[in-house]
Amino acid sequence: MADGMTSPFFTDAALDRAKALKQLEETVRGADDGELFFEYRENESFGWDDGRLKVATFDTSSGFGLRAVAGEVVGYAHSTEVSEAAIARAAATVSAVKTGYQGKLAEAPRATNRHLYTGDNPLGTAAFETKVKVLSEIDAYARAKDPRVRQVSASLAGEWQAVEILRPDGQVIRDIRPLVRLNVSVVVGEGDRQETGSYGAGGRVGYAAYLDPAAWRGHVDEAIRQALVNLGSVAAPAGEMTVVLGPGWPGILLHEAIGHGLEGDFNRKKTSAFAGLLGQRVAAPGVTVVDDGTLDQRRGSLSVDDEGTPTSRTVLIEDGILKGYMQDRQNARLMGVSPTGNGRRQSFGHVVMPRMTNTVMLGGDKEPGDILSSVKKGLYAVNFGGGQVDITNGKFVFSCTEAYLIENGKIGAPVKGATLIGNGPDALTRVSMIGNDMALDPGIGTCGKNGQGVPVGVGQPTIRLDGLTVGGTAA
């Protein structure tokens, strides 16, 4: 990764690579690990609402973060001023973490020549007028599509990030990371009743894929479809019942209820419900879950993580058996295992933590139609909104934004106000059928942890869970 890209950071007289490396070497001497992380980022966003452009922003940011790791303790300082003087000031703060400590510097990440993204900055691939025109066309198309459409909101966002990681052995690791996203939301109404529907998609590609009318019209059609489904919904029943989760985005439940509990820091500190269970059965037979940061163009994918470790396909659960955790360098070292390329940070102003990339349950051998037909009475959950999870015990509550009754093996009336309530580790044991239709989400996920947000992906096939608690609104 040291070749093939030009550094955007060591081109100014204010910063000399040799001097920066010397400062880094002095800072981490006697520590277990550390690096200088440089970042340059451009962001733009456009928001359309009430028939006009409401928001248009553009922002650039750059800076560095200096880290030293001593055992379980991390010293970290950052600045938007990228200069030798600023790095020296940061070093004075970070070096305090080594007081009374004498460690051995960990081996550097293995080198890789893999570059997932080498294209142009997507922000410059379409003119301002073109982006605004598309949002205007989305509005007009949605209102013409169905007379019940009362309000249309659309947003388009793009980002280009360049990072450079300087290791104390002199290794230089560079990566570029484009990211775009298009969202459409509509409000439909009949009489006094109004309902909403939304659809979004994105990935680490240029704008072209989303400015194409064939693409954005599909977004609008799906948002209107969801809204009209909700317009005809009835109150959701409550109680314990069989739940069928649809493919793709419903994997967000897997991400939240199970994925966070498989991150290395929670397991090293034994605060996860999965701590100490390696090699044991934690899910029903057939359940295999992986975290894969190498998938092409996916929202959660990276060439390397924010420590310079190449991302990988990490098997977390295989055929129901817990096989491993997602690791950054610090937690991997303390747990005596290898890093998995899951050390991530929101920006140069944030410290690294083990985080998910694209977390997916693999497909099984059942036809989705056969799964639905096997349920006499239950709930079919297709889309989810927000949710809450307690990492220590895995308890979760998730709201369904699109769900249907299942009656005698057939999809029945849409329901409003359904929530799924359960325990992540327990829910895994309740999987009784796994579909052959594994799908990834459309590219909308952002994961929060300890105040940091990073883009992620999820995915799963249609699955049947027996005996899950549903919270409803029916009297």
Salt bridges, closest charged atoms under 4 A:
ASP32 OD2 - ARG333 NH2 3.86
ASP33 OD1 - ARG167 NH2 2.62
ASP33 OD2 - ARG329 NE 2.61
GLU35 OE1 - ARG67 NH2 2.79
GLU35 OE1 - ARG167 NH1 3.69
GLU35 OE2 - ARG345 NH2 3.30
GLU39 OE2 - ARG41 NH2 2.37
GLU44 OE2 - LYS131 NZ 2.56
ASP50 OD2 - LYS54 NZ 3.49
GLU72 OE1 - ARG268 NH1 3.54
GLU81 OE1 - ARG89 NH2 2.94
GLU137 OE2 - LYS133 NZ 2.37
ASP139 OD1 - ARG143 NE 3.05
ASP146 OD2 - ARG148 NH2 2.91
GLU159 OE2 - ARG41 NH1 2.79
GLU164 OE2 - ARG17 NH1 3.04
GLU164 OE1 - ARG174 NE 3.17
ASP175 OD2 - ARG177 NE 3.01
GLU190 OE2 - ARG148 NH1 3.49
GLU195 OE2 - ARG193 NE 3.15
GLU195 OE1 - LYS416 NZ 3.01
ASP221 OD1 - LYS145 NZ 3.44
GLU222 OE2 - ARG225 NH2 2.76
GLU256 OE2 - HIS255 NE2 3.99
GLU256 OE1 - HIS260 NE2 3.54
GLU263 OE1 - HIS260 ND1 3.11
GLU263 OE1 - LYS449 NZ 2.90
ASP265 OD2 - LYS449 NZ 2.96
ASP306 OD1 - ARG177 NH1 2.67
GLU307 OE2 - ARG67 NH2 2.67
ASP365 OD1 - LYS366 NZ 3.09
GLU402 OE2 - ARG225 NH1 2.95
ASP426 OD2 - ARG430 NE 2.65
ASP441 OD1 - ARG298 NH2 3.74
ASP466 OD1 - ARG464 NE 2.63
